[in-house]
Protein backbone atom coordinates (compact mmCIF):
# COMPACT_ATOMS: atom_id res chain seq x y z
CA UNK A 1 0.00 0.00 0.00
CA UNK A 2 1.34 3.45 -0.85
CA UNK A 3 0.37 6.61 1.00
CA UNK A 4 0.39 9.81 -1.03
CA UNK A 5 -0.31 13.27 0.33
CA UNK A 6 -0.88 15.44 -2.73
CA UNK A 7 -1.28 19.19 -3.11
CA UNK A 8 -2.73 20.17 -6.49
CA UNK A 9 -2.23 23.71 -7.82
CA UNK A 10 -5.47 24.16 -9.78
CA UNK A 11 -4.20 27.32 -11.49
CA UNK A 12 -0.94 25.95 -12.93
CA UNK A 13 -2.07 22.29 -12.95
CA UNK A 14 0.98 21.14 -11.01
CA UNK A 15 1.51 18.95 -7.99
CA UNK A 16 3.38 21.02 -5.41
CA UNK A 17 5.23 19.99 -2.24
CA UNK A 18 2.84 21.64 0.24
CA UNK A 19 0.62 24.64 0.87
CA UNK A 20 3.73 26.64 1.82
CA UNK A 21 6.22 25.16 -0.67
CA UNK A 22 5.45 25.74 -4.38
CA UNK A 23 8.26 23.40 -5.51
CA UNK A 24 7.16 20.73 -7.97
CA UNK A 25 6.30 17.29 -6.51
CA UNK A 26 7.26 14.22 -8.55
CA UNK A 27 5.11 11.12 -8.22
CA UNK A 28 6.84 7.93 -7.04
CA UNK A 29 6.74 4.76 -9.14
CA UNK A 30 3.59 2.65 -8.88
CA UNK A 31 3.65 -1.12 -8.33
CA UNK A 32 1.48 -3.97 -9.51
CA UNK A 33 -1.25 -5.11 -7.07
CA UNK A 34 -0.72 -1.96 -4.99
CA UNK A 35 -3.34 0.45 -3.68
CA UNK A 36 -2.67 4.17 -3.52
CA UNK A 37 -4.13 5.70 -0.35
CA UNK A 38 -4.40 9.36 -1.32
CA UNK A 39 -5.16 12.60 0.47
CA UNK A 40 -5.45 15.37 -2.11
CA UNK A 41 -5.79 19.04 -1.21
CA UNK A 42 -6.79 21.38 -4.08
CA UNK A 43 -4.98 24.72 -3.91
CA UNK A 44 -5.55 28.04 -5.65
CA UNK A 45 -2.36 29.98 -6.49
CA UNK A 46 -2.56 33.54 -5.11
CA UNK A 47 1.12 34.61 -5.29
CA UNK A 48 4.23 33.77 -7.28
CA UNK A 49 6.55 36.04 -5.32
CA UNK A 50 6.17 35.38 -1.60
CA UNK A 51 4.22 33.35 0.94
CA UNK A 52 1.38 32.70 1.21
CA UNK A 53 1.56 31.17 -2.26
CA UNK A 54 -1.75 29.32 -2.05
CA UNK A 55 -5.13 29.28 -0.46
CA UNK A 56 -7.19 26.13 -0.08
CA UNK A 57 -9.79 25.48 -2.75
CA UNK A 58 -12.59 23.90 -0.69
CA UNK A 59 -13.83 20.53 -1.93
CA UNK A 60 -17.54 21.29 -1.52
CA UNK A 61 -19.16 21.41 -4.96
CA UNK A 62 -16.20 19.59 -6.52
CA UNK A 63 -16.01 16.01 -7.76
CA UNK A 64 -12.64 14.25 -7.95
CA UNK A 65 -11.60 11.45 -10.27
CA UNK A 66 -8.06 10.03 -10.34
CA UNK A 67 -7.12 7.68 -13.17
CA UNK A 68 -3.98 5.81 -14.21
CA UNK A 69 -3.56 4.82 -17.86
CA UNK A 70 -2.75 6.17 -21.30
CA UNK A 71 -4.63 8.51 -23.64
CA UNK A 72 -8.20 7.22 -23.83
CA UNK A 73 -7.48 4.11 -21.71
CA UNK A 74 -8.17 3.93 -17.96
CA UNK A 75 -6.19 1.07 -16.41
CA UNK A 76 -7.23 2.05 -12.88
CA UNK A 77 -9.62 4.75 -11.66
CA UNK A 78 -11.42 6.05 -8.58
CA UNK A 79 -14.25 8.57 -8.53
CA UNK A 80 -15.61 8.15 -4.97
CA UNK A 81 -13.85 10.18 -2.29
CA UNK A 82 -14.45 11.31 1.28
CA UNK A 83 -14.01 14.92 2.35
CA UNK A 84 -11.78 15.53 5.39
CA UNK A 85 -10.01 18.50 7.07
CA UNK A 86 -13.20 20.58 7.19
CA UNK A 87 -13.87 20.10 3.49
CA UNK A 88 -10.33 21.02 2.36
CA UNK A 89 -9.03 17.56 1.40
CA UNK A 90 -10.25 14.53 -0.53
CA UNK A 91 -9.38 11.14 0.95
CA UNK A 92 -9.63 7.70 -0.70
CA UNK A 93 -7.83 4.89 -2.46
CA UNK A 94 -7.01 3.98 -6.06
CA UNK A 95 -6.77 0.20 -6.51
CA UNK A 96 -4.00 -0.78 -8.95
CA UNK A 97 -4.87 -4.50 -8.87
CA UNK A 98 -6.65 -4.40 -12.22
CA UNK A 99 -6.32 -6.41 -15.43
CA UNK A 100 -5.18 -3.29 -17.32
CA UNK A 101 -2.38 -2.55 -14.86
CA UNK A 102 -1.37 -6.22 -14.58
CA UNK A 103 -0.97 -6.49 -18.36
CA UNK A 104 1.63 -3.70 -18.49
CA UNK A 105 5.32 -4.39 -19.00
CA UNK A 106 7.75 -3.52 -16.24
CA UNK A 107 8.94 0.07 -16.62
CA UNK A 108 5.88 1.14 -18.65
CA UNK A 109 5.16 4.85 -18.63
CA UNK A 110 1.64 5.72 -17.52
CA UNK A 111 -0.33 8.92 -17.02
CA UNK A 112 -1.63 9.80 -13.56
CA UNK A 113 -4.60 12.09 -14.18
CA UNK A 114 -6.33 14.27 -11.60
CA UNK A 115 -9.67 15.70 -12.70
CA UNK A 116 -11.63 18.04 -10.45
CA UNK A 117 -15.06 18.96 -11.81
CA UNK A 118 -17.12 21.84 -10.43
CA UNK A 119 -19.64 24.48 -11.41
CA UNK A 120 -16.85 26.57 -12.97
CA UNK A 121 -15.53 23.77 -15.16
CA UNK A 122 -12.73 21.22 -14.90
CA UNK A 123 -9.31 21.41 -13.28
CA UNK A 124 -7.23 18.70 -14.86
CA UNK A 125 -3.60 17.72 -14.25
CA UNK A 126 -1.77 14.92 -16.06
CA UNK A 127 1.52 13.61 -14.68
CA UNK A 128 3.97 10.91 -15.77
CA UNK A 129 4.40 7.88 -13.55
CA UNK A 130 6.44 4.69 -14.05
CA UNK A 131 4.90 1.26 -13.45
CA UNK A 132 6.88 -1.56 -11.84
CA UNK A 133 5.89 -5.21 -12.08
CA UNK A 134 6.13 -7.14 -8.82
CA UNK A 135 8.75 -9.85 -8.34
CA UNK A 136 6.69 -11.74 -5.76
CA UNK A 137 3.84 -12.80 -8.05
CA UNK A 138 5.44 -16.06 -9.16
CA UNK A 139 4.59 -19.03 -6.93
CA UNK A 140 7.87 -20.83 -7.63
CA UNK A 141 11.29 -20.36 -9.12
CA UNK A 142 11.59 -21.00 -12.83
CA UNK A 143 14.27 -23.60 -13.67
CA UNK A 144 16.57 -23.04 -16.61
CA UNK A 145 15.02 -24.70 -19.66
CA UNK A 146 17.16 -27.32 -21.45
CA UNK A 147 20.18 -26.68 -19.24
CA UNK A 148 22.95 -29.03 -20.37
CA UNK A 149 26.34 -29.23 -18.69
CA UNK A 150 29.35 -28.84 -21.01
CA UNK A 151 31.94 -31.56 -21.18
CA UNK A 152 35.58 -30.77 -20.37
CA UNK A 153 36.70 -30.66 -24.00
CA UNK A 154 33.69 -28.55 -25.11
CA UNK A 155 34.19 -26.11 -22.22
CA UNK A 156 37.89 -25.79 -23.08
CA UNK A 157 36.97 -24.94 -26.69
CA UNK A 158 34.33 -22.35 -25.74
CA UNK A 159 35.89 -20.47 -22.85
CA UNK A 160 39.21 -18.73 -22.33
CA UNK A 161 41.06 -20.21 -19.34
CA UNK A 162 41.53 -17.86 -16.44
CA UNK A 163 45.02 -19.20 -15.74
CA UNK A 164 47.01 -20.53 -18.67
CA UNK A 165 49.48 -23.36 -18.33
CA UNK A 166 53.04 -22.79 -19.62
CA UNK A 167 53.11 -23.10 -23.38
CA UNK A 168 49.32 -22.85 -23.71
CA UNK A 169 47.93 -20.49 -26.35
CA UNK A 170 44.62 -18.99 -27.44
CA UNK A 171 43.49 -18.82 -31.04
CA UNK A 172 41.31 -15.84 -32.09
CA UNK A 173 39.44 -15.61 -35.39
CA UNK A 174 37.99 -12.30 -36.62
CA UNK A 175 34.74 -11.92 -38.55
CA UNK A 176 36.75 -11.46 -41.72
CA UNK A 177 38.43 -14.87 -41.20
CA UNK A 178 41.89 -13.66 -40.07
CA UNK A 179 43.31 -15.86 -37.30
CA UNK A 180 45.72 -14.78 -34.54
CA UNK A 181 47.53 -16.85 -31.94
CA UNK A 182 48.00 -15.35 -28.48
CA UNK A 183 50.67 -16.71 -26.14
CA UNK A 184 53.48 -15.70 -23.79
CA UNK A 185 57.02 -16.13 -25.05
CA UNK A 186 59.78 -17.61 -22.84
CA UNK A 187 60.73 -14.11 -21.61
CA UNK A 188 57.09 -13.39 -20.46
CA UNK A 189 56.13 -11.04 -23.33
CA UNK A 190 52.68 -11.56 -24.89
CA UNK A 191 52.90 -12.48 -28.57
CA UNK A 192 49.99 -12.21 -31.06
CA UNK A 193 51.22 -13.29 -34.49
CA UNK A 194 48.75 -13.73 -37.34
CA UNK A 195 48.40 -17.29 -38.54
CA UNK A 196 48.43 -17.80 -42.29
N, C-alpha and C positions, 0 to 999 in steps of 0.2 A: 504494500500500500504506500502511496506517495502523498505527502501533504504539501500542498501549494497554497501560499498566501499571495494573492495577486492584487496589484493595484493598477487599474486600467485608466489611462488618460483618455477620456472620451473626445477631447479636442484634437489631439495629435495622433490618436489611435495607436498609442504605444503602451507597453507594460513598463511601469516605472518601479523603482526599488521600494518606495514608501510614500506616504503623504508628504513627508518633509524632504525626500531625496528624489529629484527628478531624473536621476541617472537611469539609463535603460536596463531593464531586467531581461535576462536571457533564460528561456525555458530549459529545464534539464531534459535529458533523454527520457523517453517513455519505454516501458518494458512490457512484453507480452504477459497476459493474464493479470496485469496490475489493475488497480483502481486508483484514480486520482481524487483524493479528498481535497476539495478546493474551497477557499474562502476568497471571494472576489469583491473588492471595493471599487465602485466606479468613482472617478475623480474628474472634476472640471478644472482645467488649467486657468488660473487667474493672474499669474505673473511668470515672466521668463527671466526676470532680473534678480529678484530676491524673495526670500521666504516671507509669507506663506506662498508657495507655488500653486497649491491646489485648495479647492474646497470640495467636500464630499457631495456627490451627486446622489441624492437619496433614491433608494430602490423602489419606493412606492410608485406605482404607475408604469414600472419597467418590467419587461419580461426578458429573461436571460436564457440563451441557448449556447452551449459550448460543444463544438464538434471537432473530431480529428479525422482527417482524410485527405483527399486530393480534390482538385476542381470538379465539382459536380458529384462527388462520391463521398458519402459519410460512412466511415469505417467504425466510428463510435460517436455517440451523441448523448447529451442530457439536456432536457428542457424544463425539468421540475426542480426548483430550488427553494430553500427556506430563507427567510429574511432574519438577520441577526444584527446585533449592535445598534439597536434602535432604528432599524430600517436603513442602515448605511452599508450593509454587507450581505451578499448572497452566500449561502453555504450549501454544499451538496457534493455529490460524487459522480465522476464519469467512469463507467466500467469499460476497461480496455479488453476484457475477455470476450471478444466477438469474433465471428468467422472472418470478417474483413481485416481485422488487425492480425489475427493468427495466420492469414495467408500471405502477409508481407514478408519480404526478404530481410534478413538482418542488415541494419544500416540504412534502411529505406527512409527517405525524406518524406515527411508528412506535414500537413498544414494544421495548425491548432487555431481554430477560429472562435472568436468571441463575438456574439451578436446580441446587443441590447436593443430591444424594440420598445418604443414609447410613443406617446401622442405626437411628439415632435419629429418622429422618424426613427431611423436606425443608426446605432453607433456600432460599427463593425471594425474589428481588428483581426488581422491574419498574420500568424507568426510561424516560422519554421521550427520543426522539432524532429529529432532523429529517433527512429524506432529500433529497439534492440530485442532480438529473439532470445528467449530464455534457454539456458543450458540444461536446466533441471526438468525438462519436459519428457526426456527419454527415460523409459522404465529400466533399461539395461544398457550396458556398454556394447558398442557395435564391434564385433571382431573383424580383423582384416580379412577381406575376401580373397580366396585363392592365394594365401600366403605360403610360399614354398621356400624352404631353406636352400641356400646355394651350397654346392659342394666346394671342397677346398680348391680344386683346380679352377672351377668357374669363378669363384670369388677372387682368386689371384689374377685372373684375366680381366676382371671388371674394375677392380679397385686398386688404387696406388697404395703400396705398403707405407705405413707410417715410419717404420725404421727399415732401412735397406741393408741387406747383408753385403759384406765386401764382394765386389765384383758384380753385384746385381745392377741391372739397368732398367730403364723405362722407355718404351717405344711410344712416340706420339705421332698421330697421323692427322694432317689438316684436312679441311673440307675439299681443298683442291687436289688432295692425294699425295702431297709431299710428306715424307716420313723422316722423323728426327729421332735420334737415340740420345737419351740423357743418362749420364753416369758420372761418377767421381773418378778422376785419374788417381794414380798411385801417390801423387803429391797433395791430394785433397781438393783439387780444383774441379769444379763442375764443368763437364764437357757436353756439348749438344751438337754433334756433327749431323749433317743431313745424310740420310742413307739413299743410295742410288740403286 
